[in-house]
Structure formats: structure tokens, C-alpha cells
Amino acid sequence: MFIYGLHPWYAWLSRYPRELKPEGFIEALGYNPTVIESYENGLKDIIIDIASKVTEYVGKMHRSPGAIDRDQAVLLYLLIRLNEPKVVVETGVGQGVSTAFLLKGLHDNGKGQLLSIDLPFYEGRSNIILPPDEIYPIPKGLRPGWMVPDYLRDRWELLQGNTEDLLGPLLGRLGSIDLFLQDDLHKYKHMLSEFRMAWRCMSEGGMLISHDWEKNPALCQFALEWGLPLIKCCRLGCISRLFVGRT
């Protein structure tokens, strides 16, 4: 533990995970990779819907929406469908692409709830908190997650505010969670704090996922602290006890 405090980069360099293709990732979870195609077939409509909204955003804002890409979105959906989580927690919503695919998985499972925390940054505001590479304003007149289709919102609770203030009380209220997606501020101490809080409430077969995890060594350090395998797929970093003995 002492060496982490002195050299956080040590965890990153000594345990950099290998990249798996989606088929290998699904196999690492103990499933037959042939399920991917069958599940993807049901995503055509939402992929077209979200793609049109992304195009709308780029045309109006003249910048990327900062969202996960198609492969990452499909992977999140697959994880929801296969693991059938009851409680999912997400930090960072923005325009709502990842939120939409998480909710689509819950909707198609017919069970589960997503609780999201977001500190929205709106178009026209001055920035004093976010680093330049994480500024993806929400268009005026819209709310965080505006890309989420209306029919998916019945399983969603959105909390607006700072994760540092809201995540601890939320986890305390929930008691146990089955999947955690970290995708808000990508700073070392901030991410490591979220991982530690979320994992204390993680169910036995739960999964922790981080978007843009390669920006710093927080996820690798966390995996080393707990002696857990870390797998990379579609540029998402994933930790789960379900990987033990399978990789």
C-alpha cells in the first residue's frame, strides 16, 4: 500500500491489462460468445435513434458530445442483459448515451433500476472545474440524459449534483449494487475514491466499469489493492470477481 502512495504509476505499468475482443470478454464471463449477435439484433432502432441525436448535437454545438462509442454502448447493453443486475449506479450522464444503453438492457430484461449522478455543465456557462478535454455542454433548454428515449425512463433515477457529495449517501441508501459505471471527472484521486466506495457495496457477482480509465492509473491501482483481475474491452476497463479463474 505504501508504494502506491509514492508511485501511483507503478500499479499502471506493472499490471496493464490486455485488450479483449467482445467475444473473448463474454467468454471470460463464462458465456457463449454466440449470444452477442442475437442480442445485437434488437439494438438496431436505438442505435439509429441515438446516432441521429449525436448528429444533431454535433451540428448544433460543433463539437463531439463526449459520449461512448457504438462498440462500448453495445458492450454495456450486453453486460446488463447477461448479468441481469437489479441495481446499477452510474456517475456521469452528460447527453445520456451510456445511460440509454444501460436502460435499454434493463428494459429488455424486464427488471432492474439505474441510478445516475451528474453535475451538468450547460451551454453558455463559464468553466471553472472541468479540464478542457472534458467539456461537453448540455444544450440550452435540455437536461442531462436528454438523448434517453422516453420509454426507457421508468427505470431511471437521476440525481444532479457533485458525486463527492452524493455517491456516499446514495450507496448507503442502496446497501448493495450489482454494476457501477464511472464516467464523470477523470482525475486520479476522484476516480480512485469512487472505485473504493462502490466496491464496498458491490454484490458478489458485481462488476465495476470505467470509461476513459487509461487517463491515469487509478483503476489499475484499485485492482492491485483488492487483488482483482482487470480486463480491457472496447477501451472500457472492467473489474469483477466473475473473471477470477477465467482469464
Secondary structure, DSSP 8 states (H G I E B T S, - for coil): -HHHHH-THHHHHHT---EE-HHHHHHHTT--TTHHHHHHGGGHHHHHHHHHHHHHHHHHHSS------HHHHHHHHHHHHHH--SEEEEE--TT-HHHHHHHHHHHHHT--EEEEEE---BTT---SSS-GGG---B-TT--TTTTS-GGGGGGEEEEES-HHHHHHHHHHHH--EEEEEE-S---HHHHHHHHHHHHHTEEEEEEEEEETGGGSSHHHHHHHHHT--EEEETTEEEEEGGGTTT-
